[in-house]
Amino acid sequence: MAAVSHPVFARVYERLSVAMDRAGTAAFRRDLVAGLSGRVIEVGAGNGRMFSHYPPGVTQVLAVEPERRLRAAAERAALDAPVPVTVVDGLAQALPAGDGEFDAAVVALVLCTVPDQASALAEISRVLRPEGQVRFFEHVAAEEGSRLRRTQRLLDATLWPKLFAGCHTNRDTVAAVAAAGFEVAELRRFRFPASSNSPSSPCVLGRAVKPAPTAR
């Protein structure tokens, strides 16, 4: 059991995620999983807002969520999902799955919160088959040298992670994905909301591939 509990944040996030989807996040979620097929592991499923967007080619989703209240909400959301979804307890750095078990992994607004991105991405790589995909939608560090980047650093060192269940705004997630051995095949950078200068507004939406082993 992961035994993760952020009851105040979870209650806020359940409402905030609905408002964010109405404001445009739903479209990003839909783009994130478009064209997926086979077995998928969703890391940090939250309250299950991704489930309704999985395309019919997906044969199974294993949705991993450590926070108890959010996991319960995800279990309810799974009942109405258009594809089979199983919600389980677990941590990004210790995924409850075997090696090479999945065709794709999905992370949405998760890699900002994990204690160690390298460990989480190594686990994602472990459970993916060769040439499997990782789809990621994350808020990330602003441009180097910008005022917003300096603000992000200050917030990450003080209040932001405490208020938002470990979230960090100043992570270079694309670099972390590449450092984990994935080949970044598609990448879109944008602000959400588009006109916002919020610390969490710089975002990326991308697709990366786990390389096939090289022949000796």
Secondary structure, 3 states (H helix, E strand, C coil): CCCECCHHHHHHHHHHHHHHHHHHHHHHHHHHHCCCCEEEEEECCCCCCCHHHCCCCEEEEEEECCEHHHHHHHHHHHCCCCCCEEEECCECCECCCCCCCEEEEEEECCCCCCCCHHHHHHHHHHHEEEEEEEEEEEECCCCCCCHHHHHHHHHHCCCHHHHCCCCCCCCCHHHHHHHCCCEEEEEEEEECCCCCCCCCCEEEEEEEECCCCCCC
